Amino acid sequence: MATAVPPAAAMPPAKPTVIQPEIVDYLNLPCPIPYEEIHREAMMSLKPEIFEGLRFDFTKGLNQKFSLSHSVLMGPTEVPSQSGEVIKIPTSHYEFGANFIDPKLMLFGRIMTDGRLNARVKCDLSENLILKANAQLSNEPHMSHGMANFDYKGKDYRTQFQLGNGALFGANYIQSVTPHLSLGGEVFWAGQYRKSGIGYAARYNTDKMVATGQVASTGVVALSYVQKVSEKVSLASDFTYNYLSKEAIASFGYDYILRQCRLRGKVDSNGCTSTFLEERLSMGLNFILSAEIDHRKKDYKFGVGLAVGE
């Protein structure tokens, strides 16, 4: 007689996976980056320091806080022209610099052979208040200028007040509204030119991407996006439109960090392509290559440089 097999017990239905919503503590939001640096990641890829000619930089550290720098640049300089053609004249200059770096005070000074003097100061007045100042003095009339910024860093916000020559006054404020989103605005008044303006900005960032947007009453609309492909590779793009002059430009760039070098470059909608390579040959010795091709203006630049630090 066949053995009776009992029917299989019915399995209970699987419970659907419930994703718990992220709990946001709005009283403990992160502090945003400064308003003037909201496009920081995009500028690293899209605005490399392009130069033309031969460049040599040497930095000598005298102690842990004080260092001297020497810089020589030999290459053409562009001269303003009424026509669309680029006019260049061969020039060369030497730049001497002195740096003082302390946790609460940083001083940078540069003087060039043509008489220009650049100076920058950053001083921590308190734990949350920072003073930044920069000035450029020149022998040419109306070419000297200076500006001072007072930056206050709050728990989840930053604000800045600016003072400059020519009766320039400005202020900006940026606030974190979520762990990833921050919103801000700015106002300025240029008394010398009798002009004022107002602007707004937004920044959204995660571990993999950064998106920013900025609009100002001066007519500029700026958008940028950075995608972090990996720890060593990131892609960036930006779009700038001036609704007063009806001009627009878009660009796409990359930032690739290898074991011994860093490669950055971009191409924009005007047909301008640029590349910047910095390779570490040994400790304290860097080799630099810079190139830019602008078919529209028939302007071609190529630069070679060495940076030595001790």
Contacts in CASP RR format, 6 or more apart in sequence:
PFRMAT RR
TARGET T0000
AUTHOR 0000-0000-0000
METHOD contacts of the structure
MODEL  1
MATAVPPAAAMPPAKPTVIQPEIVDYLNLPCPIPYEEIHREAMMSLKPEI
FEGLRFDFTKGLNQKFSLSHSVLMGPTEVPSQSGEVIKIPTSHYEFGANF
IDPKLMLFGRIMTDGRLNARVKCDLSENLILKANAQLSNEPHMSHGMANF
DYKGKDYRTQFQLGNGALFGANYIQSVTPHLSLGGEVFWAGQYRKSGIGY
AARYNTDKMVATGQVASTGVVALSYVQKVSEKVSLASDFTYNYLSKEAIA
SFGYDYILRQCRLRGKVDSNGCTSTFLEERLSMGLNFILSAEIDHRKKDY
KFGVGLAVGE
24 178 0 8 1.000
24 179 0 8 1.000
28 156 0 8 1.000
29 155 0 8 1.000
29 156 0 8 1.000
29 176 0 8 1.000
29 177 0 8 1.000
29 178 0 8 1.000
29 179 0 8 1.000
30 156 0 8 1.000
30 176 0 8 1.000
30 179 0 8 1.000
31 153 0 8 1.000
31 154 0 8 1.000
31 155 0 8 1.000
31 156 0 8 1.000
31 157 0 8 1.000
31 158 0 8 1.000
31 176 0 8 1.000
32 156 0 8 1.000
32 157 0 8 1.000
32 158 0 8 1.000
32 174 0 8 1.000
32 175 0 8 1.000
32 176 0 8 1.000
32 182 0 8 1.000
32 203 0 8 1.000
33 40 0 8 1.000
33 158 0 8 1.000
33 174 0 8 1.000
33 182 0 8 1.000
33 203 0 8 1.000
34 151 0 8 1.000
34 158 0 8 1.000
34 160 0 8 1.000
34 174 0 8 1.000
35 158 0 8 1.000
35 160 0 8 1.000
35 172 0 8 1.000
35 173 0 8 1.000
35 174 0 8 1.000
35 184 0 8 1.000
35 185 0 8 1.000
35 186 0 8 1.000
35 201 0 8 1.000
36 160 0 8 1.000
36 172 0 8 1.000
38 174 0 8 1.000
38 201 0 8 1.000
38 203 0 8 1.000
38 212 0 8 1.000
38 213 0 8 1.000
38 214 0 8 1.000
39 212 0 8 1.000
39 214 0 8 1.000
39 222 0 8 1.000
39 224 0 8 1.000
39 238 0 8 1.000
41 210 0 8 1.000
41 226 0 8 1.000
41 234 0 8 1.000
41 236 0 8 1.000
42 210 0 8 1.000
42 212 0 8 1.000
42 224 0 8 1.000
42 225 0 8 1.000
42 226 0 8 1.000
42 236 0 8 1.000
42 237 0 8 1.000
42 238 0 8 1.000
44 236 0 8 1.000
44 255 0 8 1.000
44 264 0 8 1.000
45 226 0 8 1.000
45 234 0 8 1.000
45 235 0 8 1.000
45 236 0 8 1.000
45 253 0 8 1.000
45 254 0 8 1.000
45 255 0 8 1.000
45 264 0 8 1.000
45 265 0 8 1.000
45 266 0 8 1.000
46 224 0 8 1.000
46 236 0 8 1.000
46 238 0 8 1.000
46 251 0 8 1.000
46 253 0 8 1.000
46 265 0 8 1.000
46 266 0 8 1.000
48 264 0 8 1.000
48 265 0 8 1.000
48 266 0 8 1.000
48 274 0 8 1.000
48 275 0 8 1.000
48 276 0 8 1.000
48 290 0 8 1.000
49 276 0 8 1.000
49 290 0 8 1.000
50 274 0 8 1.000
50 276 0 8 1.000
50 290 0 8 1.000
50 291 0 8 1.000
50 292 0 8 1.000
50 301 0 8 1.000
51 73 0 8 1.000
51 290 0 8 1.000
51 301 0 8 1.000
51 303 0 8 1.000
52 75 0 8 1.000
52 76 0 8 1.000
52 290 0 8 1.000
52 292 0 8 1.000
52 301 0 8 1.000
52 302 0 8 1.000
52 303 0 8 1.000
53 73 0 8 1.000
53 74 0 8 1.000
53 75 0 8 1.000
53 76 0 8 1.000
53 301 0 8 1.000
53 302 0 8 1.000
53 303 0 8 1.000
53 304 0 8 1.000
54 72 0 8 1.000
54 73 0 8 1.000
54 74 0 8 1.000
54 75 0 8 1.000
54 303 0 8 1.000
54 304 0 8 1.000
54 305 0 8 1.000
55 71 0 8 1.000
55 72 0 8 1.000
55 73 0 8 1.000
55 74 0 8 1.000
55 288 0 8 1.000
55 303 0 8 1.000
55 304 0 8 1.000
55 305 0 8 1.000
55 306 0 8 1.000
56 71 0 8 1.000
56 72 0 8 1.000
56 73 0 8 1.000
56 305 0 8 1.000
56 306 0 8 1.000
56 308 0 8 1.000
57 69 0 8 1.000
57 70 0 8 1.000
57 71 0 8 1.000
57 305 0 8 1.000
57 306 0 8 1.000
57 307 0 8 1.000
57 308 0 8 1.000
58 69 0 8 1.000
58 70 0 8 1.000
58 71 0 8 1.000
58 307 0 8 1.000
58 308 0 8 1.000
58 309 0 8 1.000
59 67 0 8 1.000
59 68 0 8 1.000
59 69 0 8 1.000
59 70 0 8 1.000
59 307 0 8 1.000
59 308 0 8 1.000
59 309 0 8 1.000
59 310 0 8 1.000
60 67 0 8 1.000
60 68 0 8 1.000
60 69 0 8 1.000
60 70 0 8 1.000
60 309 0 8 1.000
60 310 0 8 1.000
61 67 0 8 1.000
61 68 0 8 1.000
61 309 0 8 1.000
61 310 0 8 1.000
62 68 0 8 1.000
65 100 0 8 1.000
65 101 0 8 1.000
65 102 0 8 1.000
66 98 0 8 1.000
66 99 0 8 1.000
66 100 0 8 1.000
67 98 0 8 1.000
67 99 0 8 1.000
67 101 0 8 1.000
68 96 0 8 1.000
68 97 0 8 1.000
68 98 0 8 1.000
68 99 0 8 1.000
69 95 0 8 1.000
69 96 0 8 1.000
69 97 0 8 1.000
69 98 0 8 1.000
69 99 0 8 1.000
70 94 0 8 1.000
70 95 0 8 1.000
70 96 0 8 1.000
70 97 0 8 1.000
71 94 0 8 1.000
71 95 0 8 1.000
71 96 0 8 1.000
71 97 0 8 1.000
72 92 0 8 1.000
72 93 0 8 1.000
72 94 0 8 1.000
72 95 0 8 1.000
73 92 0 8 1.000
73 93 0 8 1.000
73 95 0 8 1.000
74 91 0 8 1.000
74 92 0 8 1.000
75 90 0 8 1.000
75 91 0 8 1.000
75 92 0 8 1.000
76 88 0 8 1.000
76 89 0 8 1.000
76 90 0 8 1.000
76 91 0 8 1.000
77 88 0 8 1.000
77 89 0 8 1.000
77 90 0 8 1.000
77 91 0 8 1.000
78 86 0 8 1.000
78 87 0 8 1.000
78 88 0 8 1.000
79 87 0 8 1.000
79 88 0 8 1.000
79 89 0 8 1.000
81 87 0 8 1.000
84 297 0 8 1.000
85 297 0 8 1.000
85 298 0 8 1.000
86 297 0 8 1.000
86 298 0 8 1.000
86 299 0 8 1.000
93 112 0 8 1.000
93 113 0 8 1.000
93 114 0 8 1.000
94 112 0 8 1.000
94 113 0 8 1.000
95 110 0 8 1.000
95 111 0 8 1.000
95 112 0 8 1.000
95 113 0 8 1.000
96 110 0 8 1.000
96 111 0 8 1.000
97 108 0 8 1.000
97 109 0 8 1.000
97 110 0 8 1.000
97 111 0 8 1.000
98 107 0 8 1.000
98 108 0 8 1.000
98 109 0 8 1.000
99 106 0 8 1.000
99 107 0 8 1.000
99 108 0 8 1.000
99 109 0 8 1.000
100 106 0 8 1.000
100 107 0 8 1.000
100 108 0 8 1.000
103 124 0 8 1.000
104 123 0 8 1.000
104 124 0 8 1.000
105 121 0 8 1.000
105 122 0 8 1.000
105 123 0 8 1.000
105 124 0 8 1.000
106 120 0 8 1.000
106 121 0 8 1.000
106 122 0 8 1.000
106 123 0 8 1.000
107 119 0 8 1.000
107 120 0 8 1.000
107 121 0 8 1.000
108 118 0 8 1.000
108 119 0 8 1.000
108 120 0 8 1.000
108 121 0 8 1.000
109 117 0 8 1.000
109 118 0 8 1.000
109 119 0 8 1.000
109 120 0 8 1.000
110 117 0 8 1.000
110 118 0 8 1.000
110 119 0 8 1.000
111 117 0 8 1.000
111 118 0 8 1.000
114 139 0 8 1.000
115 138 0 8 1.000
115 139 0 8 1.000
116 136 0 8 1.000
116 137 0 8 1.000
116 138 0 8 1.000
116 139 0 8 1.000
117 135 0 8 1.000
117 136 0 8 1.000
117 137 0 8 1.000
117 138 0 8 1.000
118 134 0 8 1.000
118 135 0 8 1.000
118 136 0 8 1.000
119 134 0 8 1.000
119 135 0 8 1.000
119 136 0 8 1.000
120 132 0 8 1.000
120 133 0 8 1.000
120 134 0 8 1.000
121 131 0 8 1.000
121 132 0 8 1.000
121 133 0 8 1.000
121 134 0 8 1.000
122 130 0 8 1.000
122 131 0 8 1.000
122 132 0 8 1.000
123 130 0 8 1.000
123 131 0 8 1.000
124 130 0 8 1.000
125 131 0 8 1.000
128 152 0 8 1.000
128 153 0 8 1.000
128 154 0 8 1.000
129 150 0 8 1.000
129 151 0 8 1.000
129 152 0 8 1.000
129 153 0 8 1.000
130 150 0 8 1.000
130 151 0 8 1.000
130 152 0 8 1.000
130 153 0 8 1.000
131 148 0 8 1.000
131 149 0 8 1.000
131 150 0 8 1.000
131 151 0 8 1.000
132 148 0 8 1.000
132 149 0 8 1.000
132 151 0 8 1.000
133 146 0 8 1.000
133 147 0 8 1.000
133 148 0 8 1.000
133 149 0 8 1.000
134 146 0 8 1.000
134 147 0 8 1.000
135 144 0 8 1.000
135 145 0 8 1.000
135 146 0 8 1.000
135 147 0 8 1.000
136 143 0 8 1.000
136 144 0 8 1.000
136 145 0 8 1.000
136 146 0 8 1.000
137 144 0 8 1.000
138 144 0 8 1.000
144 165 0 8 1.000
145 164 0 8 1.000
145 165 0 8 1.000
146 164 0 8 1.000
146 165 0 8 1.000
147 162 0 8 1.000
147 163 0 8 1.000
147 164 0 8 1.000
147 165 0 8 1.000
147 168 0 8 1.000
148 162 0 8 1.000
148 163 0 8 1.000
148 164 0 8 1.000
149 160 0 8 1.000
149 161 0 8 1.000
149 162 0 8 1.000
149 163 0 8 1.000
150 160 0 8 1.000
150 161 0 8 1.000
150 162 0 8 1.000
151 158 0 8 1.000
151 159 0 8 1.000
151 160 0 8 1.000
152 158 0 8 1.000
152 159 0 8 1.000
152 160 0 8 1.000
156 175 0 8 1.000
156 176 0 8 1.000
157 173 0 8 1.000
157 174 0 8 1.000
157 175 0 8 1.000
157 176 0 8 1.000
158 173 0 8 1.000
158 174 0 8 1.000
159 171 0 8 1.000
159 172 0 8 1.000
159 173 0 8 1.000
159 174 0 8 1.000
160 171 0 8 1.000
160 172 0 8 1.000
160 173 0 8 1.000
161 170 0 8 1.000
161 171 0 8 1.000
162 168 0 8 1.000
162 169 0 8 1.000
162 170 0 8 1.000
162 171 0 8 1.000
162 188 0 8 1.000
163 169 0 8 1.000
163 170 0 8 1.000
166 190 0 8 1.000
166 191 0 8 1.000
166 192 0 8 1.000
167 189 0 8 1.000
167 190 0 8 1.000
167 191 0 8 1.000
167 192 0 8 1.000
168 188 0 8 1.000
168 189 0 8 1.000
168 190 0 8 1.000
168 191 0 8 1.000
168 192 0 8 1.000
169 188 0 8 1.000
169 189 0 8 1.000
169 191 0 8 1.000
170 186 0 8 1.000
170 187 0 8 1.000
170 188 0 8 1.000
170 189 0 8 1.000
171 186 0 8 1.000
171 187 0 8 1.000
171 188 0 8 1.000
172 184 0 8 1.000
172 185 0 8 1.000
172 186 0 8 1.000
172 187 0 8 1.000
173 184 0 8 1.000
173 185 0 8 1.000
173 186 0 8 1.000
174 182 0 8 1.000
174 183 0 8 1.000
174 184 0 8 1.000
174 185 0 8 1.000
174 201 0 8 1.000
174 203 0 8 1.000
175 182 0 8 1.000
175 183 0 8 1.000
175 184 0 8 1.000
176 182 0 8 1.000
177 183 0 8 1.000
180 204 0 8 1.000
180 205 0 8 1.000
180 206 0 8 1.000
181 202 0 8 1.000
181 203 0 8 1.000
181 204 0 8 1.000
182 202 0 8 1.000
182 203 0 8 1.000
183 200 0 8 1.000
183 201 0 8 1.000
183 202 0 8 1.000
183 203 0 8 1.000
184 200 0 8 1.000
184 201 0 8 1.000
184 202 0 8 1.000
185 198 0 8 1.000
185 199 0 8 1.000
185 200 0 8 1.000
185 201 0 8 1.000
186 198 0 8 1.000
186 199 0 8 1.000
186 200 0 8 1.000
186 201 0 8 1.000
186 216 0 8 1.000
187 196 0 8 1.000
187 197 0 8 1.000
187 198 0 8 1.000
187 199 0 8 1.000
188 196 0 8 1.000
188 197 0 8 1.000
188 198 0 8 1.000
189 195 0 8 1.000
189 196 0 8 1.000
189 197 0 8 1.000
190 196 0 8 1.000
197 216 0 8 1.000
197 217 0 8 1.000
197 218 0 8 1.000
198 216 0 8 1.000
198 217 0 8 1.000
199 214 0 8 1.000
199 215 0 8 1.000
199 216 0 8 1.000
199 217 0 8 1.000
200 214 0 8 1.000
200 215 0 8 1.000
200 216 0 8 1.000
201 212 0 8 1.000
201 213 0 8 1.000
201 214 0 8 1.000
201 215 0 8 1.000
202 212 0 8 1.000
202 213 0 8 1.000
202 214 0 8 1.000
203 210 0 8 1.000
203 211 0 8 1.000
203 212 0 8 1.000
203 213 0 8 1.000
204 210 0 8 1.000
204 211 0 8 1.000
204 212 0 8 1.000
205 211 0 8 1.000
207 228 0 8 1.000
208 227 0 8 1.000
208 228 0 8 1.000
209 225 0 8 1.000
209 226 0 8 1.000
209 227 0 8 1.000
209 228 0 8 1.000
210 224 0 8 1.000
210 225 0 8 1.000
210 226 0 8 1.000
211 224 0 8 1.000
211 225 0 8 1.000
211 226 0 8 1.000
212 222 0 8 1.000
212 223 0 8 1.000
212 224 0 8 1.000
212 225 0 8 1.000
213 221 0 8 1.000
213 222 0 8 1.000
213 223 0 8 1.000
213 224 0 8 1.000
214 220 0 8 1.000
214 221 0 8 1.000
214 222 0 8 1.000
214 223 0 8 1.000
215 221 0 8 1.000
215 222 0 8 1.000
218 244 0 8 1.000
219 242 0 8 1.000
219 243 0 8 1.000
219 244 0 8 1.000
220 240 0 8 1.000
220 241 0 8 1.000
220 242 0 8 1.000
221 240 0 8 1.000
221 241 0 8 1.000
221 242 0 8 1.000
221 243 0 8 1.000
222 238 0 8 1.000
222 239 0 8 1.000
222 240 0 8 1.000
223 238 0 8 1.000
223 239 0 8 1.000
223 240 0 8 1.000
224 236 0 8 1.000
224 237 0 8 1.000
224 238 0 8 1.000
224 239 0 8 1.000
225 236 0 8 1.000
225 237 0 8 1.000
225 238 0 8 1.000
226 234 0 8 1.000
226 235 0 8 1.000
226 236 0 8 1.000
227 234 0 8 1.000
227 235 0 8 1.000
227 236 0 8 1.000
228 234 0 8 1.000
229 235 0 8 1.000
231 257 0 8 1.000
232 256 0 8 1.000
232 257 0 8 1.000
232 258 0 8 1.000
233 254 0 8 1.000
233 255 0 8 1.000
233 256 0 8 1.000
233 257 0 8 1.000
234 254 0 8 1.000
234 255 0 8 1.000
235 252 0 8 1.000
235 253 0 8 1.000
235 254 0 8 1.000
235 255 0 8 1.000
236 252 0 8 1.000
236 253 0 8 1.000
236 254 0 8 1.000
236 255 0 8 1.000
236 266 0 8 1.000
237 250 0 8 1.000
237 251 0 8 1.000
237 252 0 8 1.000
237 253 0 8 1.000
238 250 0 8 1.000
238 251 0 8 1.000
239 248 0 8 1.000
239 249 0 8 1.000
239 250 0 8 1.000
240 248 0 8 1.000
240 249 0 8 1.000
240 250 0 8 1.000
241 247 0 8 1.000
241 248 0 8 1.000
242 248 0 8 1.000
248 269 0 8 1.000
249 268 0 8 1.000
249 269 0 8 1.000
249 270 0 8 1.000
250 268 0 8 1.000
250 269 0 8 1.000
251 266 0 8 1.000
251 267 0 8 1.000
251 268 0 8 1.000
251 269 0 8 1.000
252 266 0 8 1.000
252 267 0 8 1.000
252 268 0 8 1.000
253 264 0 8 1.000
253 265 0 8 1.000
253 266 0 8 1.000
253 267 0 8 1.000
254 263 0 8 1.000
254 264 0 8 1.000
254 265 0 8 1.000
254 266 0 8 1.000
255 262 0 8 1.000
255 263 0 8 1.000
255 264 0 8 1.000
255 265 0 8 1.000
256 262 0 8 1.000
256 263 0 8 1.000
256 264 0 8 1.000
257 263 0 8 1.000
260 279 0 8 1.000
260 280 0 8 1.000
260 281 0 8 1.000
261 277 0 8 1.000
261 278 0 8 1.000
261 279 0 8 1.000
261 280 0 8 1.000
262 277 0 8 1.000
262 278 0 8 1.000
262 279 0 8 1.000
263 275 0 8 1.000
263 276 0 8 1.000
263 277 0 8 1.000
264 275 0 8 1.000
264 276 0 8 1.000
264 277 0 8 1.000
265 273 0 8 1.000
265 274 0 8 1.000
265 275 0 8 1.000
265 276 0 8 1.000
266 273 0 8 1.000
266 274 0 8 1.000
267 273 0 8 1.000
267 274 0 8 1.000
270 294 0 8 1.000
270 296 0 8 1.000
271 294 0 8 1.000
271 295 0 8 1.000
271 296 0 8 1.000
272 292 0 8 1.000
272 293 0 8 1.000
272 294 0 8 1.000
272 295 0 8 1.000
272 296 0 8 1.000
273 292 0 8 1.000
273 293 0 8 1.000
274 290 0 8 1.000
274 291 0 8 1.000
274 292 0 8 1.000
274 293 0 8 1.000
275 289 0 8 1.000
275 290 0 8 1.000
275 291 0 8 1.000
275 292 0 8 1.000
276 288 0 8 1.000
276 289 0 8 1.000
276 290 0 8 1.000
277 288 0 8 1.000
277 289 0 8 1.000
277 290 0 8 1.000
278 286 0 8 1.000
278 287 0 8 1.000
278 288 0 8 1.000
278 307 0 8 1.000
279 286 0 8 1.000
279 287 0 8 1.000
279 288 0 8 1.000
280 286 0 8 1.000
280 287 0 8 1.000
281 287 0 8 1.000
284 307 0 8 1.000
284 308 0 8 1.000
284 309 0 8 1.000
284 310 0 8 1.000
285 306 0 8 1.000
285 307 0 8 1.000
285 308 0 8 1.000
285 309 0 8 1.000
286 306 0 8 1.000
286 307 0 8 1.000
286 308 0 8 1.000
287 305 0 8 1.000
287 306 0 8 1.000
288 303 0 8 1.000
288 304 0 8 1.000
288 305 0 8 1.000
288 306 0 8 1.000
288 307 0 8 1.000
289 303 0 8 1.000
289 304 0 8 1.000
289 305 0 8 1.000
290 301 0 8 1.000
290 302 0 8 1.000
290 303 0 8 1.000
290 304 0 8 1.000
290 305 0 8 1.000
291 301 0 8 1.000
291 302 0 8 1.000
291 303 0 8 1.000
292 299 0 8 1.000
292 300 0 8 1.000
292 301 0 8 1.000
292 302 0 8 1.000
293 300 0 8 1.000
293 301 0 8 1.000
294 300 0 8 1.000
END
